Amino acid sequence: MVQHQPVYLTDKAILSNAWAGRLYIPHHMPDASLFAGGKEFTFIISNGEKLCLLNDSKITWEGDFPDPPVKEIQYEEGGNRFWILGKSSLYIFRVDKKALSVVQKNSPITCIGLTNDRLIAGTQNGYLEIDLTTCRQTGVVHDRMPWPELTSIAEVNGDLWFG
């Protein structure tokens, strides 16, 4: 979803029927299976091993991901950056600098979800919170849950939901 509209990733392009069908950004990653959309129709796509930044019908950056496979990509509007979860590390891709930087290495994180002021990172034993300003963990791992092995996180109407 971008601006509350469905957006699709195919083997050839990112596209949408919204905006009178004007969103059509071709790419050359036919095996891409993950993507996230940012502001001004900026997208990152991945096939698990490579990342490609697309904007305005152009590929503006591409590179190998240092900790494959890419498990999840989330866009943080306030920082205009993408959070990318790898096999055992968490990264940030800064759109303005077109730079990938590591936030946590050798991490137990299994899934991620964004709220207004923090990143919620699921683990096999609960979840932890990362401050979006400092990119550092705040507090302890929250492990008092009915089922602490987390595979998905979403904020819905201000409440956290875990899967």
HELIX and SHEET records of a PDB file:
HELIX    1   1 TRP A   19  GLY A   21  5                                   3    
HELIX    2   2 LYS A   39  PHE A   41  5                                   3    
SHEET    1   A 3 TYR A   8  LEU A   9  0                                        
SHEET    2   A 3 ALA A  13  LEU A  15 -1                                        
SHEET    3   A 3 TYR A  24  PRO A  26 -1                                        
SHEET    1   B 4 LEU A  34  GLY A  37  0                                        
SHEET    2   B 4 THR A  42  SER A  46 -1                                        
SHEET    3   B 4 LYS A  50  ASN A  55 -1                                        
SHEET    4   B 4 LYS A  58  ASP A  64 -1                                        
SHEET    1   C 4 GLU A  72  GLU A  76  0                                        
SHEET    2   C 4 ARG A  81  LEU A  85 -1                                        
SHEET    3   C 4 LEU A  90  ARG A  94 -1                                        
SHEET    4   C 4 ALA A  99  GLN A 104 -1                                        
SHEET    1   D 4 CYS A 111  LEU A 114  0                                        
SHEET    2   D 4 ARG A 118  THR A 123 -1                                        
SHEET    3   D 4 GLY A 126  ASP A 131 -1                                        
SHEET    4   D 4 GLN A 137  HIS A 142 -1                                        
SHEET    1   E 2 ILE A 153  VAL A 156  0                                        
SHEET    2   E 2 ASP A 159  PHE A 162 -1                                        
END                                                                             
